């Protein structure tokens, strides 16, 4: 039982990273029905910005907690600006184009970010500094352990989710997002600036992906320009599992996927973990395409 609980904790830690990336997928899809396959590479850019920021602030002599906070803030800010730039240059001109044209563009932007990273930074993995020293904590005197990184990961995810929920439900831009998601044309007729709302959605989603990138670097101690491919695809699976377009669904889907992967690895089938993730995608699309929290929507033809 203790072994199962230990793997559950490990799975929640991994799933928190998937959840933060999945939130960007689900927000963008909820607004403009676009699967932004470049989102995983924004996650990669965020991790490198966090890497350079952490090295600089650590060399200056800032305390570890301040280094972490500043690295997160700078990484999220730069990635938010990147998300806005991608939306304005690549997606906005195709607002009325076919979905396949926009999808191909998203894949093209993904390759552009990846190979720009390879050109500027080289293909080799870069070591991520250990911002906070890892300490092990035993739960209730048992053999179940939680390290400081896992606590930081879960804490950061919870705080960002609370902030996101506040933005979506309590702020003017959040109300505009919900209005545009429900009916873009009606929202425009009511005086909502649709272009600004879509840009804000990309900015928030990209900032969350950057936070996931910093956490990923701290957890695995290495980042590289191609690192966004697999986590990005798995976060897409998490978004579909939870119900793409649903913010709580993205969180639950990410945590479930991370837990399933970790449990599969703990049973000795670590080489199957990626296959299981995509098998879940296939099963969800066959038996419940709307996901766990999604709603079936009828479209008039």
C-alpha positions in Angstrom: 0.0 0.0 0.0 2.8 2.4 0.9 4.5 1.6 -2.5 1.3 2.5 -4.3 0.9 5.8 -2.4 4.5 6.6 -3.2 3.9 6.1 -6.9 0.7 8.1 -6.7 2.7 11.0 -5.3 5.3 10.7 -8.1 2.5 10.5 -10.7 0.8 13.7 -9.4 4.1 15.5 -9.6 4.6 14.5 -13.3 0.9 15.1 -14.0 1.2 18.6 -12.7 3.6 19.5 -15.5 1.2 17.9 -18.1 -1.7 19.8 -16.6 0.0 23.2 -16.9 0.8 22.6 -20.5 -2.6 21.2 -21.2 -4.2 24.3 -19.9 -2.8 26.3 -22.8 -4.1 23.7 -25.3 -7.6 23.8 -23.8 -7.8 27.6 -23.5 -6.8 28.2 -27.1 -9.2 25.5 -28.4 -12.0 26.8 -26.3 -11.6 30.3 -27.9 -10.8 29.7 -31.5 -11.1 25.9 -31.9 -7.4 25.6 -32.8 -5.0 22.8 -31.7 -1.9 24.8 -31.2 0.8 22.2 -31.8 3.5 24.8 -31.3 2.5 25.0 -27.6 5.0 22.3 -26.6 7.8 24.3 -28.1 6.7 27.4 -26.1 7.2 25.1 -23.1 10.7 24.5 -24.4 11.5 28.2 -24.8 10.2 28.9 -21.3 12.5 26.3 -19.8 15.5 27.8 -21.5 14.5 31.3 -20.4 14.2 29.9 -16.8 17.6 28.2 -17.2 19.4 31.5 -18.2 17.5 33.5 -15.6 18.3 31.0 -12.8 22.0 30.9 -13.6 22.2 34.7 -13.7 20.3 35.4 -10.4 22.1 32.5 -8.6 25.5 34.0 -9.8 24.5 37.4 -8.4 23.9 35.8 -5.0 20.1 35.9 -4.6 18.5 33.5 -2.2 17.1 30.3 -3.8 13.5 31.2 -3.3 13.9 34.6 -4.9 15.9 32.9 -7.8 12.9 30.6 -8.3 10.3 33.3 -8.2 12.3 35.6 -10.5 13.0 32.8 -13.0 9.3 31.9 -13.1 8.2 35.5 -13.6 10.7 36.3 -16.3 10.1 33.0 -18.1 6.3 33.4 -18.0 6.5 37.0 -19.2 8.8 36.3 -22.2 6.8 33.3 -23.2 3.6 35.3 -22.9 5.0 37.8 -25.4 6.1 34.9 -27.6 2.6 33.5 -27.6 1.1 36.9 -28.5 3.7 37.2 -31.4 2.9 33.7 -32.7 -0.8 34.4 -32.7 -0.5 37.8 -34.4 2.0 36.7 -37.1 1.0 33.1 -37.8 -2.7 32.6 -36.7 -4.5 35.9 -37.0 -4.0 36.2 -40.8 -5.6 32.7 -41.1 -8.6 33.5 -38.8 -11.1 32.7 -41.7 -9.0 30.0 -43.4 -9.8 26.3 -43.3 -8.9 24.4 -40.1 -6.4 22.2 -41.9 -4.5 25.3 -43.1 -4.2 26.6 -39.5 -3.2 23.2 -38.3 -0.4 22.9 -40.8 0.7 26.4 -39.9 0.8 25.4 -36.2 3.1 22.4 -37.1 5.3 24.7 -39.1 5.6 27.1 -36.2 6.5 24.2 -34.0 9.4 23.1 -36.3 10.5 26.8 -36.6 10.9 27.1 -32.8 12.6 23.7 -32.5 15.2 24.3 -35.1 15.8 27.9 -34.2 16.6 26.6 -30.8 19.0 24.0 -32.2 20.7 26.6 -34.3 21.1 29.1 -31.5 21.7 26.8 -28.6 23.0 23.6 -30.2 21.4 20.1 -30.1 23.0 19.0 -26.8 21.1 19.0 -23.5 22.0 21.8 -21.1 22.2 21.2 -17.4 19.6 23.0 -15.3 20.9 24.5 -12.1 19.5 23.0 -8.8 17.8 26.1 -7.5 16.4 24.5 -4.4 18.3 21.8 -2.6 16.3 18.5 -2.6 15.2 17.4 0.8 13.2 14.2 1.6 10.3 14.3 3.9 8.6 11.2 5.3 4.8 11.2 5.6 3.4 10.2 9.0 6.5 8.2 9.9 5.9 5.7 7.0 8.3 4.9 4.2 6.4 7.2 1.8 8.6 10.1 0.9 8.0 13.5 -0.7 10.9 15.6 -1.8 11.0 19.4 -1.9 10.8 19.5 -5.7 7.6 17.6 -5.7 6.1 19.9 -3.1 7.2 22.9 -5.1 5.7 21.5 -8.3 2.4 20.8 -6.8 2.3 24.1 -4.9 3.1 26.1 -8.0 0.5 24.2 -10.0 -2.2 24.9 -7.4 -1.3 28.6 -7.1 -1.3 29.1 -10.8 -4.7 27.2 -11.1 -6.2 29.5 -8.5 -4.9 32.6 -10.3 -6.2 31.3 -13.6 -9.7 30.5 -12.2 -9.7 34.1 -10.7 -8.8 35.6 -14.1 -11.4 33.6 -16.0 -14.3 34.1 -13.6 -13.6 37.4 -11.8 -11.9 39.7 -14.3 -13.1 41.7 -17.3 -10.7 39.8 -19.7 -11.9 36.5 -18.3 -15.5 37.4 -19.0 -14.5 38.4 -22.5 -12.8 35.0 -23.0 -15.9 33.2 -21.9 -18.1 35.3 -24.2 -15.9 34.8 -27.2 -15.7 31.1 -26.5 -19.5 30.9 -26.4 -20.2 33.0 -29.5 -17.4 35.0 -31.2 -19.7 37.0 -33.5 -22.2 37.9 -30.8 -19.3 39.0 -28.5 -18.0 41.2 -31.2 -21.4 42.8 -31.7 -21.5 43.5 -27.9 -18.3 45.6 -28.2 -15.8 43.0 -27.0 -12.4 43.3 -28.7 -12.0 39.7 -30.0 -8.5 40.1 -31.3 -7.2 41.4 -27.9 -9.1 38.6 -26.1 -7.5 35.9 -28.3 -4.1 37.4 -27.8 -4.7 37.4 -24.0 -5.6 33.8 -24.2 -2.4 32.9 -26.0 -0.4 35.0 -23.5 -1.9 33.2 -20.5 -1.6 29.7 -22.0 2.0 30.4 -23.0 2.9 31.7 -19.5 1.5 28.5 -18.0 3.6 26.4 -20.4 6.7 28.4 -19.4 6.0 27.7 -15.7 5.8 24.0 -16.6 9.1 24.3 -18.5 10.9 25.8 -15.4 9.5 23.0 -13.2 10.5 20.4 -15.7 14.0 21.7 -15.8 14.2 21.7 -12.0 12.8 18.1 -11.8 14.9 16.5 -14.5 18.0 18.8 -14.4 18.4 19.0 -18.2 16.7 20.8 -21.1 17.3 20.7 -24.9 15.7 22.3 -27.9 13.6 19.2 -28.8 12.3 18.6 -25.3 8.9 20.0 -26.0 7.8 17.4 -28.5 6.8 14.5 -26.3 5.5 16.5 -23.2 3.5 18.7 -25.6 1.8 15.7 -27.2 1.1 14.1 -23.9 -0.4 17.4 -22.6 -2.6 17.3 -25.7 -3.7 13.8 -24.6 -4.4 15.1 -21.1 -6.5 17.9 -22.6 -8.5 15.5 -24.7 -8.9 13.1 -21.7 -10.2 15.9 -19.5 -12.4 17.4 -22.2 -10.6 19.9 -24.4 -12.0 23.3 -23.8 -12.5 22.6 -20.1 -10.0 24.2 -17.6 -10.8 21.8 -14.7 -10.7 18.9 -17.3 -7.1 19.9 -18.3 -6.0 19.8 -14.7 -7.7 16.4 -14.0 -6.6 14.9 -17.3 -2.9 15.9 -16.6 -2.9 14.4 -13.1 -4.6 11.2 -14.3 -2.2 10.8 -17.2 0.8 11.4 -15.0 -0.5 8.9 -12.4 -1.2 6.2 -15.0 2.3 6.6 -16.6 4.0 6.4 -13.2 2.0 3.3 -12.2 2.8 1.6 -15.5 6.5 2.3 -14.9 6.4 1.0 -11.3 5.0 -2.3 -12.6 8.2 -2.8 -14.7 6.7 -1.7 -18.0 8.6 1.7 -18.3 9.1 1.1 -22.1 5.3 1.0 -22.5 4.5 4.3 -20.7 4.4 6.4 -23.9 2.4 3.8 -25.7 -0.1 3.7 -22.9 -0.5 7.5 -23.0 -1.5 7.4 -26.7 -3.6 4.3 -26.3 -5.6 6.4 -23.8 -6.1 9.0 -26.5 -7.4 6.4 -29.0 -9.8 5.0 -26.4 -11.1 8.4 -25.4 -11.7 9.4 -29.0 -13.6 6.1 -29.7 -15.7 5.9 -26.6 -16.0 9.4 -25.2 -14.8 12.0 -27.6 -15.9 14.9 -25.4 -13.6 13.8 -22.6 -14.4 13.5 -18.9 -15.6 17.1 -18.4 -16.4 18.1 -22.0 -19.9 18.5 -23.3 -21.4 17.1 -26.5 -22.3 20.1 -28.8 -24.6 19.8 -31.7 -23.7 21.7 -34.8 -26.1 22.8 -37.4 -25.1 21.8 -40.9 
